[in-house]
Amino acid sequence: MTVEVDLNGSATTPLGFSAGAAYAGIKTYGEGKLDIGILLSDRPASAAAVFTRNRLRSACIDVNQARLVGGQGQGVVVNSGNANASTGERGLRDAFRMSELAAQKVGIAAEAMFVCSTGVIGHPLSMDRISSGIEAIEVTDSGGADFARAIMTTDLVSKHCSVRFGPYSLGGCAKGSGMIHPNMATMLAYLTTDAPVGKETLQAALSDAAARSFNLITVDGDTSPSDSVILFANGAAGGEFITADSENYSAFVQALDTICIELAKAIARDGEGATKLIEITVSGAVTEEDARLLVREIGTSPLVKTAVHGADPNWGRIVGVVGRSEVAILEENVTVTVCGHRLFERKEPIPYDEAEVSRAMSAEEVSIEVDLGAGKAVSTGWTCDLTAGYISINADYTT
């Protein structure tokens, strides 16, 4: 079954989903900016999610984990500009109240409404602004793009798309630009499908897809207290339930992987201050865990990221990460390739045209390939270059 990607699609592309957004004054980026939104299914849906492993997590995570127990949901309300994290008992009360207000607005049970907040840590929500913002939201089947804009913080671009597989659609959006190094999923991502998928199958597929996508991106090595990926399957397109034994299960998994990777790459590409997307592939690992670990270690190396920013083919920085990592290698088999140019193998450098490689590294996308020569496991992940722009953004984040 062919999977077709639509970069103009959104979380409201699948049948039975609608969304809307408003400006409540939570985000301090100026009038007219959207900062609160609701995504809604027109019927109860199977729900799956993965959440941050940060132990100082936001209040929303506690609410959502409780709501996820039944494996069903019908909507999510999200605000940007304030993470409602490290806000104590008040933060928990506010998160519950925010979900209740949104549920009342769209006429569903409060237990069916998930809630997320993203932005500055340690500040209580202004519930008056939250309330007025929710009241101003108009939910429509064309509101997916507005919803994607409303969840942005330091993002420069909104991130949304959809995929088509057989008679079904899968749509989604994500936000993230800084504090990106997921340890389960991603910053915030919302996925929808009109395919009929049961809760157990949905959860297993999402957990696997997140491991192959959102868990393999990094911008700065920091994990947010609010990271969440939530997936709704409402079955509005009809048909028999998709299970792990179904004929079209593999197409569903392929579609889910495709949209998760597309959104994950968009997050890495839009990293704070970034000018380049870096794709890192580690092959020849003994285990997939080793391959994924090294992808993340290379992706978080400031030396590698600054070298890419300067288009400097300093392969020694990559070898340095490989050597200090705890993954199994066969030293005599290790190779390093940058932008298609083999630079290192058999424990020594290969003669290359430095100017030619530097020109290749000046592109908007740079590839790094490392073969460990020790096994057959492979993993690919994404990061971005490290620039003075990242320092500027984060030096003045709250001031």
C-alpha positions, 0 to 999 in steps of 0.5 A: 500500500502506497503512503502519500505525503501532503506537506500542506495537510494537518491534524484536521485532514483525517475525517471527523477532526476539527480544530481552532485557535485564539490569542489569549495573551499568554505568549508575549510575542505581540498582539495577533499571535495565536497561543491557545488551541483545541483539537477535537474528534467528532466522536470518542476515539482510541487514544495513545500517548508517550510522555517525558521521562523528566522527573520534574514534569509539568502538571499536564503530564499527570493529568494526561497520564490519568486520562490515558488509563482508559485508552480513549479520548476526544480532544486536547487543549494546548497553550503556548508561552507558559509550561505550567511546570514546577508550579506545585498544587496550583499548577495541577488544579489549573491543568484540570481546570483548563481541560474542563473549560475546553471540554465545556466549550466543545461539549464533551466530557472533561475526562475525554479532554487532554491538556498540554502547556509549553513555554517558560517554566516556573510561572503559574497560568493566568486562568482568566486569560486561559478562560477567555482564550478558550471561549474565543476559539472557533473549532472548524474542520479547516482549523488544523493550520491555526492549531499548529501555529498556536502551539509554537514558542520559539519555532520560526515555522509551524510544522504540520503535514498528513499522509494517505494510506489506502482509504485512510488519512493520518495527520499531525503537527508538532512544535519544538525548536529548543530544549530538544533531546526527547527521552520518550517522544518529543516536545509536543506532537499531535497525531490523528487518523480516521482509521479504526485502530484499537487502543492496545495496537495504537499504543504499541505502534506509537511507542515504536514510531516515537523510538524511530523518530522523535527519540532520535532528534536533538537540538541541545541535549535538554529534555523538556518537562512537558514532552508529549505525543498524543495520537487519536484514532476515531475510525471515521473512515470505517472498515474493520479494526486494524490489529497487529494481525491485519492485512493493512497493519504494515501500511498503518505502521509505515504511515505512522513512521512516515509522519513522525519522521517528517515532523521530527526532521522539521523540529531539528531543521527549525532548531534555535539559531540553526542554519542546517539540518544534520542527518546522522546514520550509524551502521555496523552496530552490534545492537540497535540500542548501540546505534541509537545511542551513538546517533544521539551522542554525535548529535549532541556534540558541540564540536561536531555541531559547530564544525558543521556550522562552519563547513569544516570537514574536521572528521576527528571530532566525529571519531572522537565521539565514537571513541569515547562512546560506550558502544561496541566497535571493531576499530580496524573497520570503523569508517566516517563519511561526510556528505558522501565523501569517505574521510576515515577508514582502517584507523587512518585518514583518506586523502580528500579535497578539503575545499570540495568537502567544505562546499558540500557541507555548506548545503542546508542538509549535511549527512554524517555516516559512521560504520562501526564494522561490528554488527548489522544494526542501523539507526538514523537520527537528526540534529542541527548545527550550533550557532551564535544564534542559539546562544542569543536566543537562550541568553535572553529567553526570559529577560 
